[in-house]
């Protein structure tokens, strides 16, 4: 599960998408919605599934490069597929993407149980999540989730701070707002290259919820397969 430590944590910080909020259904529905918009507006003869397939590839590439502005994704997809996507279509597609995504987002089955138990144990809870590319969208999505009420502080990296994760400033900012030292916080996330790297650079311990079977783990202090295992890590603290 990870290293054995003797110190106490005062706060537990979480990432949002794919850590405590299951984005799989939202992503699929949102990309289908975008494909419909692109097909309608550009009048391409390509089939819907072909467009969706390319959109999945674009999503993976852009997320890996921490480029989150969806209005830049769709023209790139069109370029690869052989049609032009103008700014008006790109904006419609982005709005369609996020409204659809948000309708389908839901907590992982054990998320509320874990957050409730942590609150009961007296931990301060914070969230550090990346911008969705346009200011305000990520905070709106978080506020739309039943998970929002469990958090004392929500920091949107790239909106509330200049840079997105793995820049450590958002992690440090969240700790400051919770009135704890970074060394007194455990960060829980699902991506080694943003969540774990950023938390470690900020001086925090970090737990990776390894939902995707990452082969390269950048310095995680703990590796778990579910949120419920976080409670086991904290049992001694």
C-alpha positions in Angstrom: 0.0 0.0 0.0 2.9 2.4 0.5 5.3 3.6 3.1 4.9 3.4 6.9 4.9 6.9 8.5 4.6 7.9 12.1 3.6 11.6 11.7 0.1 12.9 12.0 -1.9 14.6 9.2 -4.3 17.4 10.0 -5.8 17.7 6.5 -6.6 15.6 3.5 -6.7 17.2 0.1 -8.3 15.6 -3.0 -8.3 16.0 -6.8 -11.8 16.0 -8.3 -12.2 14.3 -11.7 -11.4 10.6 -11.7 -10.4 10.7 -8.1 -13.6 11.3 -6.2 -15.9 12.1 -9.1 -16.4 9.4 -11.8 -16.0 11.1 -15.2 -16.3 8.1 -17.4 -20.0 8.4 -18.3 -19.8 12.1 -18.5 -16.8 12.0 -20.9 -18.4 9.5 -23.2 -21.7 11.4 -23.4 -20.0 14.8 -23.8 -17.8 13.6 -26.7 -20.8 12.1 -28.4 -22.5 15.5 -28.0 -19.5 17.3 -29.5 -19.4 14.8 -32.4 -23.0 15.6 -33.2 -22.3 19.3 -33.2 -19.2 19.0 -35.4 -21.0 16.8 -37.8 -24.0 19.0 -38.1 -22.1 22.3 -38.3 -19.4 21.2 -40.7 -21.7 18.9 -42.7 -18.9 16.3 -42.9 -19.7 12.9 -44.4 -17.7 11.1 -41.7 -19.6 8.8 -39.4 -20.3 9.7 -35.8 -18.2 7.0 -34.3 -15.1 8.0 -36.4 -15.4 11.5 -35.0 -15.9 10.2 -31.5 -12.8 8.0 -31.9 -10.7 10.9 -32.8 -12.1 13.1 -30.0 -11.0 10.4 -27.5 -7.4 10.6 -28.9 -7.4 14.4 -28.7 -8.7 14.3 -25.1 -5.9 12.0 -24.0 -3.2 14.0 -25.8 -4.4 17.4 -24.5 -4.9 16.2 -20.9 -1.4 14.7 -21.0 0.0 18.0 -22.1 -2.2 19.9 -19.5 -3.9 21.9 -22.3 -7.5 22.1 -21.0 -9.1 24.8 -23.3 -11.7 22.7 -25.2 -12.2 25.5 -27.8 -8.7 24.5 -29.0 -9.4 20.8 -29.1 -12.2 20.7 -31.6 -10.4 22.6 -34.4 -7.4 20.3 -34.0 -9.8 17.3 -34.3 -11.3 18.7 -37.4 -7.9 19.3 -38.9 -7.0 15.7 -38.4 -10.3 14.5 -39.8 -10.3 16.8 -42.8 -12.8 19.5 -42.0 -12.6 23.1 -40.7 -14.1 24.0 -37.3 -14.7 27.7 -36.9 -14.8 29.6 -33.6 -18.6 29.7 -33.4 -18.8 25.9 -33.8 -15.9 25.4 -31.4 -17.7 27.5 -28.7 -21.0 25.6 -29.3 -19.2 22.3 -29.0 -17.5 23.4 -25.8 -20.7 24.5 -24.2 -22.3 21.3 -25.2 -19.4 19.3 -23.9 -19.5 20.8 -20.4 -23.3 20.9 -19.9 -23.5 17.2 -21.0 -20.5 16.2 -18.9 -21.9 17.9 -15.8 -25.3 16.2 -16.1 -23.6 12.8 -16.1 -20.8 13.3 -13.5 -21.3 11.4 -10.2 -19.3 10.5 -7.2 -17.5 7.2 -7.0 -19.5 4.7 -4.9 -17.3 5.1 -1.8 -16.6 8.8 -2.1 -19.3 10.2 0.2 -18.6 7.5 2.8 -14.9 8.3 2.9 -15.4 12.1 3.0 -18.0 11.7 5.7 -15.7 9.5 7.8 -12.8 11.9 7.4 -14.9 14.8 8.5 -16.0 12.8 11.5 -12.4 12.1 12.4 -11.7 15.8 12.4 -9.6 16.2 9.3 -9.8 19.4 7.4 -10.8 18.7 3.8 -9.6 20.6 0.7 -9.7 20.2 -3.0 -7.0 21.1 -5.6 -8.3 20.6 -9.1 -7.2 21.9 -12.5 -9.1 24.5 -14.6 -11.4 23.3 -17.4 -9.8 25.9 -19.7 -12.4 28.7 -19.3 -12.5 30.5 -15.9 -15.5 29.4 -13.8 -16.4 26.2 -15.4 -14.6 23.9 -13.1 -15.9 25.6 -10.0 -19.4 25.4 -11.4 -19.0 21.7 -12.0 -17.6 21.1 -8.5 -20.4 23.2 -6.9 -22.9 21.1 -8.9 -21.6 17.9 -7.3 -23.0 16.5 -4.0 -19.4 16.3 -2.9 -18.9 20.0 -2.8 -20.4 20.5 0.7 -17.7 18.2 2.3 -14.9 20.7 1.4 -13.8 23.7 3.4 -11.6 25.0 0.6 -11.6 24.4 -3.2 -8.7 25.7 -5.2 -8.9 25.6 -9.0 -5.4 25.6 -10.4 -5.1 27.8 -13.4 -8.1 29.9 -12.3 -7.2 30.7 -8.7 -3.5 30.4 -9.4 -1.5 31.3 -12.4 -0.5 27.8 -13.4 -2.1 24.4 -13.4 -0.8 21.3 -11.7 1.9 20.1 -11.2 2.9 23.6 -10.3 3.0 23.5 -6.5 1.5 26.9 -5.8 -2.1 25.6 -5.9 -1.3 22.9 -3.3 0.4 25.3 -1.0 -2.4 27.9 -1.4 -5.0 25.3 -0.4 -2.9 24.3 2.7 -2.6 28.0 3.7 -6.3 28.5 3.4 -6.9 25.4 5.6 -4.3 26.8 8.1 -2.0 23.8 7.9 1.5 23.3 6.8 1.9 21.3 3.5 3.8 18.7 5.5 0.7 18.1 7.6 -1.5 17.3 4.5 -2.0 14.2 2.5 -3.0 14.7 -1.1 -5.1 12.1 -2.9 -5.2 12.1 -6.7 -5.3 9.8 -9.8 -2.6 11.2 -12.1 1.1 10.7 -11.4 2.3 13.6 -13.7 0.0 16.3 -12.2 -1.4 15.2 -8.8 1.5 13.2 -7.3 4.3 15.3 -8.8 2.6 18.6 -7.8 1.8 17.5 -4.2 5.4 16.2 -3.6 6.8 19.4 -5.0 4.6 21.3 -2.5 6.0 19.3 0.4 3.0 17.0 0.9 2.7 13.3 1.1 0.7 11.9 -1.8 -1.6 8.9 -2.4 -2.3 7.7 -5.9 -5.7 6.1 -6.6 -4.4 3.9 -9.4 -7.6 3.5 -11.4 -5.8 3.4 -14.7 -3.0 1.0 -13.9 -0.2 3.6 -14.4 3.2 1.9 -14.9 5.2 5.0 -14.1 4.5 6.3 -10.6 6.2 9.5 -9.8 7.0 9.4 -6.1 3.7 8.3 -4.6 3.9 7.6 -0.9 0.9 5.3 -1.1 -0.7 3.5 -4.0 -4.3 2.4 -3.5 -7.1 1.0 -5.8 -10.0 2.7 -4.1 -10.8 5.7 -1.9 -11.8 3.4 0.9 -8.2 2.4 1.3 -7.4 6.0 2.3 -9.2 5.3 5.6 -6.9 2.3 6.2 -3.8 4.5 5.6 -5.1 7.0 8.1 -6.2 4.5 10.8 -3.0 5.1 12.8 -3.2 8.8 12.6 
